[in-house]
């Protein structure tokens, strides 16, 4: 019997060639989409599950909710938190560790290589039990400044893996060149990890003795804090313990009263500062909700994006399954007599249903083979878009192989169950004595419903794609309040004492118009906060309480280079000689200048920009400082517009300068780059240059949205192709069924145009209905998505987008159906009337 089923299935595939090709091709495309997204989701959701005891590992994140201040979230913690919480919650915590990351340069012979170093407490390998190739966690971290590297880096610098005892010269540790001894070699970390710890240094706290804001602080967020929980303890239990400590026994209780004064009245510490616990295995996909404006050790994933693409993959596969159901039921009349004869010869309804289900599963398995080939061809382009290195190794990954086979079987059952039940219910007596169609009106209506669903889904995907692209374009082209063209950003972290000569040689280049300095370049989204207190009274009331505000350091000429003009007062000017912040002795007060933006003006209660000029702010930047307000500038989007504008204070603190902003005037960009690289090499020969175009940095802010839009576009097109394949198959079948009708109409005087119009209108109705269903759904989904952006495209743009996509869907449907209709309509009616 099974042999008979196989022969029948094969004959049916060959006999109905066009419909078989449509089914196989449509299912293959759907399965390909599903496999590609499955590979992405599998990696993204499997981050850090390879780490030993990952279920016991957590990280703490910080969230500030200060009254009258913008909320501030970070995946970092204050330096003093780890030891205090570890010692307090001994019943919950086995041990803890802090991470501090630095960009350093490894010097080898005459070469210099940029690397990222991670300084960690000596308990690192007790928290993260990473596998070693040479050495061990017991022998590798015995004293501060011991260095452990990965096998990849060992081969990079020494050409072998056993490099214990070898040394690397790095710059800079506490401002000096240091020689570090390698005490262990770890296995290379998998791609699916949030850790970026290829070079791990045993942290020496003395290195930060002059920087209390790094380790000896309760409020400045500069470290990543991890804990390993005791067996049987959950992250929720630790969260409760931390909340109790913060509200009752932490130094923050007294500190908040001293800093915030009346703002802290009647509030617990956790009402203002939250230390949130998150399992390590959840970090990659969920840390973004705690990250605020800051980044993680590695680029973060997005759980919403994962969910979205799972839905998209499911919809694309469902559209392919609908094609199978539609074409199978449409061709039912061709197989009705076969079913009747099988039943007459003794086959039960169950046996007939199993036969058709088996055919469906066989067809899907065949489609799976084509899908796997398509995946291999598509993976290089897919990886390029995602920035991943996904691969399909079925022979080395049995779980994936069986998952795909299981998926194919489930798809076969899902796609074939309705046709199997529909075909197996035919009664032999009615079929064998009737020459009429066996198709009922309900079956035809059901097919129309499925076509509507297919096109509605495709239309929603296309509209969503256009909105995402539109928002990305809007963000990239929005007026940010400063001139971003013809700007290069040069990192000067490692320039050291050579900075003056470097600057002068850059200015000597004919293409360079200015070189200015700042703590960060526009778009870098660094978060720096400090308390600023207005000392004098103003027209709207008395002197303010201290305000926790964002501040940045800008050098002379910075605002002028970016064409930012003051709305009151002046900008930083070397001719005044009093703008720069300088260190001050204990119990003395420094005098310097400050520039505010319009939002900061409102925060301090000034009614006009001019009113603020000459007033004084007090802050503890580099000792107690009295900062005279010398100017007010408009709100400028020096940070990504995704985060809006914060009340900001701009100071001039050369100790904090990290980048040089180079303005240029030339079209010969390659020559300019070579010249700047030459100047850098001449002044900082042992440090690699870090030079970027500001325009590229600004575009990179919206990379996630661009990737989403690109993938949406691809899968939207795939959905449309599959839907059109189904529509083509149905139209071919309908035209075939109505051949005699078409012949009679031609004999009665109907033109080819009339017949084509009639058939096109028949298939236009479900597409029009699909648009009417898709438009409100798309509008709701996209308006909800756009709410995440402080600045977004106007909702009115949805109207032309929906109308345009609707018209496009109709044109595609007409093109798909019209070809079949015209082909039959042009035939000689005599042949049509002879048609059997």
Secondary structure, DSSP 8 states (H G I E B T S, - for coil): -HHHHHHHHHHHHHHTHHHHHHHHHHHHHHHHHHHHHHHHHHHHHTTTTTSTTGGGEEEEEEEE--TTS--EEES-EETTHHHHHHHH-TTTEEEEEEEEEEEEEEEETTEEEEEEEEEE-TTHHHHS---EEES-HHHH-SSTT-EEEEHHHHHHHHSSS--TT-EEEEEEETTEEEEEEEEEEE----SS-S---SEEEE--GGGGTT-TTTSS-SS-EEEEEEEEE-TT--HHHHHHHHHHHHHHTSTHHHHHHHHHGGGGTT--HHHHEEEEEEEGGGHHHHTHHHHTT---SS----HHHHHHHHHHHHHHHHHHHHHHHHHHHHTHHHHHHHHHHHHHTT--HHHHHHHHHHHHHHHHHHHHHHHHHHHHHHHHHHHHHHT------STT-HHHHHHHHHHHHHHHHHHHHHHHHHHHT--HHHHHH--S----HHHHHHHHHHHHHHHHHHHHHHHHHHHHHHHHHHHHHS--SS--TTEEEEE-TTTGGGHHHHHHHHHHSTTEEEEEEESS-TT-----EEEEEE-S-BTTBS----EEEEEEEB-TTHHHHTT--EEEE----TTTS--S-----TT--EEEEEEEEHHHHHHTT-SSHHHHTT-EEEE-TTSSEEEEEEEEE-----S-GGG----EEEE--GGG--EEEEEE--S-HHHHHHHHHHHHHHHSTTS---EEEHHHHHHHTTHHHHHHHHHHHHHHHHHHHHHHHHHHHHHHHHHHHTHHHHHHHHHTT--HHHHHHHHHHHHHHHHHHHHHHHHHHHHHHHHHHHTT-SS---TTHHHHHHHHHHHHHHHHHHHHHHHHHHHHHTS-HHHHHT--
